[in-house]
Amino acid sequence: MEAKQRGNQQIDLQHGESHSHSPTYQAVLRAGPRVRPLQQAHAQIVVLGKHCNLALLTKLLTLACAAGSITYTRRLFLTVSKPDSFLFNSLIKGSSKFGFPYDAVWFYNRMLLADISPSNYTFTSVIKACADLSALRLGRSIHSHVLICGYGSDSYVQAALVAFYAKSSELSVARRLFDRIPEKTIVAWNSMISGYDQNGFSREAIGLFYQMRELGVEPDSSTFVSVLSACAQLGAIGLGCRVHDYVVSNGFDVNVVLGTSLINMYCRCGNVIKARNVFDLMSERNVIAWTAMISGYGIHGYGREAMELFGQMQTRGPRPNNITFVAVLSACAHAGLIQEGRRAFADMKQEYGLVPGVEHHVCMVDMLGRAGLLNEAYQFVKELNPGELTPAVWTAMLGACKMHKKFDLGVQVAEHLLAVEPENPGHYVMLSNIYALAGKMDRVELVRNMMIRRGLKKQVGYSTVEVDQKTYLFSMGDKSHPETDEIYRYLDDLMLRCREAGYVPASESVMHEVEEEEREYALRYHSEKLAIAFGLLKTSLGMVITVVKNLRMCEDCHSAIKYISVVCNREIVVRDKLRFHHFNNGSCSCLDYW
């Protein structure tokens, strides 16, 4: 394989060697990846009668592609009378590398029409293009061509195929190919780890990383980016910290990509201070890094800090983009910063010329609704265009109605929501709870029967907790853990102590499909309570318990955990679907505003 790669490099040298010192060739090199100078160099080539010189044209085309002018590149390519394999490979690779995957496939097809055999170099680039296009059928066809041409055992092509199938969510196929690679390169390992992470299989990504280390394979920056992303999803701060330590002790360059991954990991694992330390130490910070830090402050409820950092970004940082404003508006919503949120929304349109999207509308409705400004929020919704009235907007409005017990308006909103997204069970659960809180139990039964007829079920909630650098997962009423009996006994005793301290279960937090006496049982064994009980059992006094939940935390758990933080004298951090809650001494960082 290495010989083949060296062969490609040798072709490159031979292709341009004899012309590299000519004035025309030098003119092309001076033009660089800039369209206007390249067009001038092209004119000079034509005037001097060198328009058939393949070496000159190859360099010109490669630079034109790198300049981002794919239209000019294709038009120029069509003037080449006899393109060779090196030209095709250069264009396929360039198109794939510089964000023109469709054109990479087009050049590949032209190569086949010219009856030029593809190489491992060709397949590696065109398979990447298929991955970027999410073109599963085309990729499978090219995979067949790989086998026909005898490149099925080429390690670089195999790694490209692993990445392609992983990005196409065909993880079982990707893993089979990965397992068959006899000598796995770091590219192959990274492709499989990244594939697991990007498809939500964070535990598998981390497991594969451990396997890679056991085999003595040295990770690189790309490995760390994927592993840190998996740690962020799971809340596995122990492994995340060890990765950070490894990066620092081994002298890796904490560039903008790796630095942003560390910021995201620390923020999503509950340590905003360490995230800010990473941010401050970065030598280069792009808009993604600034946005990640602002978002991190926002999900922890540190709205003032988020707005202060946003102000610094406006004065001395990169220009904020649409995603930055989502982070800013979300931070304002979670912290109750209404005036700041209104001003940011206005600046986004007037000062920066950005067009608000669905996420911005959702943040505005959420911000106004949480603050109890339901009339203003509903007016905002009604002024949106029909195409902007997405389920997410109605969901934010419905949540505000439930929070502030505006049941009549909530029912109207829920009916709109069910009309646009009738197959989402979460909407029925919310509507059922609103009816129950309003005392309309006949309607609760009606909603329950609608769910049964449609075959809809509530999304299963789960929570994870990290103990001794290992992550444990619990679901509601989970009895799969080998220490279940001890966990349940401890939790029962814990809730009894909370009751003695004043805790009263909020039975309305349970969907009203169960009898009253069953609701307290269902509430007691919610996944986050089980995870917290296990964490308290297995850690020493003074250690912070950090739990990650896939859904929003219910009102009962929020109330119960405040009492648990008192009776156990522990700080407890819970990351739910929307934000972080830091419980300490009977209060929560969200100030019951979530």
N, C-alpha and C positions, 0 to 999 in steps of 0.2 A: 504493500500500500504506500509506504513512504517513498519507494522508488517511483511509483506512479506520480506522487505529488511532486517529487523532484523533477520528474519528466516534464510536468506542466510548467514548472519554473524555468527549465532549460528551454522549452519552446518559446517562453516569453523573451528570454535573452536573445535567442536566435532571430526572433521575429522583428525585434527593433534594433539589434546591435549595430548593424551596418549603417543605419540611418541616424543613430542617436546624436551625431555631431553635426548633422546638416542644419543649415539656417532655418529651413522650414520646420523641421522636427523641433528645433529649439523654440520656434515661435509658438508651436502648439503647447509645449511644456510651460512657457511663460504665461500663456492664456489661462492655464489651470482650469478648475471647474467653474468657469464663468461664461455664460452664454454669449454675450456680445463679443468679447475677445476671441472666443472659439470660432464664431461666425466670420470674424475678420481673418483668422488664420486659415479657415476653410477657403475663403475667397482667394487668399494668396496661393493655396495649394492648387486651386483650379487654374488660376492665371499662369502659374509656372508649369502647368501640364502634368502635375503629379497626382491627379485625381484617381489614378489606378494603383497608386502605391499603397499596398495593404497595411504595411506597418504604420504609416502616417494616419490612415483612416481608422485603424484600430485604436490608436491612442486618442484620436479626436473623438471617436464615438464613446470610448470609455469615460473621458472627461465630460462629455455632454450629458451622459447618463448621471454622473456624479453631481453635475450642476443642477439636476432636477428637471431638465427639459426633455421629458421622454418623447414628446411630439417631434421635436427637432431630431432627437436620436433615431427614431423610427424612420423619419423622412430621409435622413442622411444614410441610414442603413440600406434603404431601398435603391440607392445609387451604386452600391457596391456590387460589381458584376459577379465576382467569385469569392464569396466569404468562406473562410476556412474554419476549422474546429476551434482554433484559439479565439477568433473573433466572436464566434457564437458563445463560447464559454465565458468570455469576458462580459458580454452583454447580458447573459442569463444571470451571472453572479451579480453584476452591477445593478440590474433591475430589481433583483430580490433584496439586495443589501440596502438600496436607497429608497425602498418603499413603493416599488412598482411591480408587485407580484403578478398581476395580470399580464404585464408585458414580458416578464420572465417566461411565462408559459407560452406566450406568442412567439418569442425567439426560439424556444424549444421546439415548437411545432414547425417553424421555418427550417430549423436544423434538420429535422427528420425529412422534410420535403426536399431538402438539398442532398439527401442520401448521405449525410455525414453521421457516423456512429457516435452516440453519446459516450462520455467517459464517467468515471466516478466523480470527477469534478462537476460535470453537467448535472448528474443526478442529485448530488448534495444540494446544489443551489435551487433546482426546480422543485425538489421535495419541500424545501423551506418555503418556497412561494406558495405551494399548495396548502401548507399549514397556515400561512398568513391569510389565505383566501377562504379557509374552512371548506376547501373543495375535497370532500372525502372521496367521492366517486372518482374524480380525476387522479387523486393521490394513489388510490388503489390500482388504477390503470397503470400509472407510472411505476408503482411497486412491481407489477407484473413484468413491465419492460426491464426493470432492474434485474430480475431473475433470468429473463431471456438473454440479456447481455452478459450474464455471468458476474454481476457485481453484488450478488446476495450476501457474500461473506466479507465484503469490504467494510472495515470498521467505521469509516466516516459516513458511508451511505447508511449503514445500520443505525448509527446515532441519529442521522437525519430522519429516518423512518420512525424511530422511537419518539422523537420530538413531534413529528407529524401526527401520529396516532394519538399521542397524549393530548395535543392541542385540539384534536377532533373528538375528544372525550371517549375515545376507544382505548380505555386504559388496560383492559385485559389483553388486547392485541399488542399494545406497546410493551407491556410487561413480558409477554411471551418472547417478543423480539429481543428485548433487553437481556433476558435470561439466557438466550442462545448465543450472545456475543462472547466469544471465548476470552478475549483480552479487552476488557472494557476501558475505554478512554474516559478522561474526566468529563468530556462532552457528553458521552452516553449517560454517565451517572447524573450529571446536571439535568439532562433532558427528562429522565424518569422522575427525579425528585421534584423538578419544576412541574411536571405533568400532574403528579399527585397533588401538589399544593394548589395549582390553578383550578383543579376540579373539586376542591374542598376536602380532599383526603389528607388532612394535615398529619394525622397520626402515622399514616403509611409513609409520608414524606420524611418524617423524623426517624421512623424505623429504618428506612433505607439509608439515611445519612449515617446512622449508627453502624449499619452493616458495612458501609463504605469505609468508615474509619477503622473498623475491626480488621478489614483486609489490607490496611496500610495505605489506602489511596489518599493522597493529599488534596484537600479541598482548595478551591480558588474563590475569587470574589463572587462569581455567579452562583456557586454552591451556597455561599453564605446568604445571598439575597433571598434565595428560595427557602432556606431553612429558617431564616428570620421571619419571613412571611408566615410560614407554618406555625412558628412559635407565637406570633401575633394572633393568629386565629384561635389557637388553643389556650392562650394565656400562659404559656410555658416559659415563665421568666427565668427559671433556673438555667435551662439550656440556652436561652437568649443571652444571658449574662456570660455564660461560658464561651459562646461564639464570639462575643465582643472581646473578651479577654484574649482569645486566640488571635483575633484580628490584630489587636494592639501588640501583643508579645511577639508575633511573627512579622511585624513590620509591613502589614498590608496597607495599601493606600486607601484611606477612608474617603473615597471619591463621592461625588454627589449621589450616585445610585446607592452605594453601600451605606452611606451616611443617612440617607432618607429611610432606608430599610430599618436601620437601628432606631431612628426616631419613631417610626411607626410601631416597631416591636415594643419599645418601652412605653409608649403612650397606651397601646392596646393591652399591655400587661400591667398597667396601673402605676407606673413610675414616671411621672411627668418631669420630675427634677432631673433624672438621668437623661431623658429625652432632650431637655433643654441644654444640658451639658454637651451632648453630642452636637446639637445644632450650633451652639456657640463656637465649638472647636473646628467646625467645617471651614476649609479654606475657600470653597466654592459652594454657593447656595443658589439653586435655581428656583423657579416658581413652585415646583413640586415640593421641594424641601420646606419652603416657607409655608405652603398650604398645609403640609403634614403637621407642622408644629402648631399652627393655628387650630387645626381640626383637633389635635390632641388636647389642647387646652379646653376646647369647646365640649368634647365628650365627657370631660371630668367636671364640667360646671364652672370652670374658671373663665367666665366670660370677660371680666375686666382685663385679665392677662392676654386673652385672645385679641381683644380690641387694641390693646397697647402694642402688641406685636404687629397687628395689621397696620397700625399707624406708622410704625417703623418701616414696614414693607412699602408703604405708599411714598415715603420720603427718600429712602435709600436702598430699596430692594427692587426686584424685577416687577414688571407690570402685572398686577393681579389678573387672573383669568376667571372664567365662569365657575370653575371648581373652587377657586379661592373664595368666591362670594357665597357658594353653598356652605363652606366651612364657617365663614363669618356669620351668616344668617342663622345657621344652626347653633352656633355659640350664643348668639343673642337670644334665641328661643329658649335654650336650656337655662340661661341665667336671668331671664326676665328683663333684658335690656331692650325695651320697646323702642325708645327714641333712637338709640344707636342702630337698631335693626332697620327702622324706617329710613334713616339717613343713608345707610349702606345700600339699601335697595334702590334709592333714588340716585346715588352716586354711580352705581353699576351701570345704569342706563344713560345718565346725563354726562357724567365725567369720562367714563370709559367706553361708552358706545356699545355695551354688551347687551344682547337680547336675553331677557330672563327665560329660563326653561322650566320644565316641570319641577325639578328639584328646588328651584328658587321659590316658585309658587307654594310648594308644600311647606317650605320653611316659614314663609310669611303667614300662612294660615295657622301653622303650628304655633308660631310665636304669639300671634294675636289671640288664638284660642286658649293657650295655656294661661295667658294673662287675664282671662275672663272677658276679653273684648269680643264676645261672640257675634254681636251684631256687625261690628266692623269686619270680622273674619268672614262672616257669611256674605257680606256685601262685596268683599274682595273676590270671593268665589264666584258670585253671580256676574261680576264684570269680566270674568275670563271668557275667552272665545270657546266655542263648543269643543274644538280640538284640544284645548288645554285642560278641560275638565276630566282629568285622568282619575283612575281609582285611588291613587296616592293622595290626591288633593281631598277627595271626599273622605278618605280614611282619617286624615289629619283633622278634618272638621268634626267627624264623628267622635274621635277621641276627646276633643275639647268639650263636646256636648256631654259625654259620659263623665268627664272629670268634674264639670260644674253642674251636673245633674239637671241639664236642660233637656228633659226627656221628650217633649213634644217636637222640638227642633231636631233632636237626635233621631227620632223615628223618620222624619222627612229626609234627613241626610242619608240614613241607612237604606231607605227605599231607592234613592238615586244610586247609591253604591251597588246595591244588588242588581239594579238594572244594567249597569255597565260591566260588572264582574260577578255573574251569578254562581260561578263554580268555586269561589274562594270561601272555605269554611270559616275563616277568621271573621268575616263580615257577619255571618249568622250568629257566631258566639257573642260578638259585641252587641248585636241587636237584641239577642236573648237577654243579656245582662241588663241592657237599658230597660227593656220591658219589665224585668224582674224588679229592678230598683224603683220603677214607677208603680209597682204593685199590680201590673197587668199580667197575671199568671196564665190567663187563657191564651194570650199572645205568645208567651214563652213556650207553651205546649205546641202552638202552631208552628213556630220557628223550628222547634226540635223535630217535628214531623217532616217539615220541608227538608231538613238535613238528611233524615233517614231515607226519604224518597229519592233524593239525589245521590245517596251513597257517600255523603261527605262526612269526614271525621276531623276532629281538632288536630292541629299539628302537634306532634309529640315534642314535649319540652325536655331538655336535658341540661345538666350542669356539670362542669369539670372543676376539679381542684388539684393543685400540684402539691405533693408531699414527698419529701426526700428525692426531688428531681424526677419524680414519676407522676404522670397525669392519670387521675381516676375519673371515670364518668358515671353519673347517676341519672336515672330518670324517675318520674313520679312513682312512688310505691315500689321502687326497684329493690329486689331481693337477690340479685345475682352476685353481690359481693360476698366473699367467703366469711367476712366478719359482720354479716347482716344483723344477726341477733344482738350483738354488742352495740352496733350503730343505732338500732331502733330503741334499745333500752336507754341508751344515753340521750337520744333525742326526746323520748317521752319524758324523762326526768328534766331535761332542759326546758321543755315547753311548760311543764308544771311550775318550775321556778319562775318562768316568764309570767305565767298567770298570776302567781303570788305577787309579782312586781307591778301588776296592773294591765298586762296584755289581755286583750279580748279578741278572739278570732273574728275576722271579717268574712262571714260566710257568703256574702254577695260576690266575693272574688272567684267563686266556683261557678261554672256554667250550671244553670238551674235545671239539670236533667236528673239530679239525684235528690233523694229525700234530705230534709234538714239535718237529721242525725248523722247522715253519711258525709255531710259537707266538711265537718271539722276534721274527720279522718283524712279526707282527700287533701285538705289544706295542710295538715300536719306533715304529710310525707311528700310535699313538693320537692322537686329535685334539688333546689338550692339549699333547702333546710338539711337534706340528707348529706349533701356535699360539705356544708358548714359543720355539721355534727362530726363527720369523719375527720375533717381538718382539725377541729378542736381536740378530738381524741388522740390524734397522732402527732401533734406539734406541742412544743413547750410554751409555757406562759410567756407572753410578751411578743410572740411571733404574729405577724399579720396573716390573716386567712384571706386568700384571694380566690374568688369563684367566678367562672365564666358561664353565662347562661345564653342559650340560643334564642330565647323569646324575651318579651318584656316581662319584668318582674311584676307580680300581682300586688295589690294593695295589702293583702294580708301578710305576705312574706316581707314586704317593706316594713310594716309595723313590727312584725315579730323579730326581725333582725336588729332593729333598734334596741329592743329589750334584751336580746342575746348579747349585744355589745356591752350592756350594763352588767348583767348577772355573771358574765364570764370575764369582764374587764379586758376585752380584746378589741382590737381594731379589725373590722371585717370589710373587705372590698368586694363588691359585686359588679361585674360588667354584664349588663343585659343587652338586648338587641340594639338599644338606642344610645346608652350612655353608661358612665361609671357612677356608682354610689359608694361613698366612703362613710361607713358607719363607725361612730366612735362615741362612747359615753352617752348613748341614748339618742343621738341625733345623726342626721345624714347630710352629706355635703350638698345634696340637691335641694335641701330645705323643703322637702316634700313637694318639690316643683318639678315633676317629671311626667 
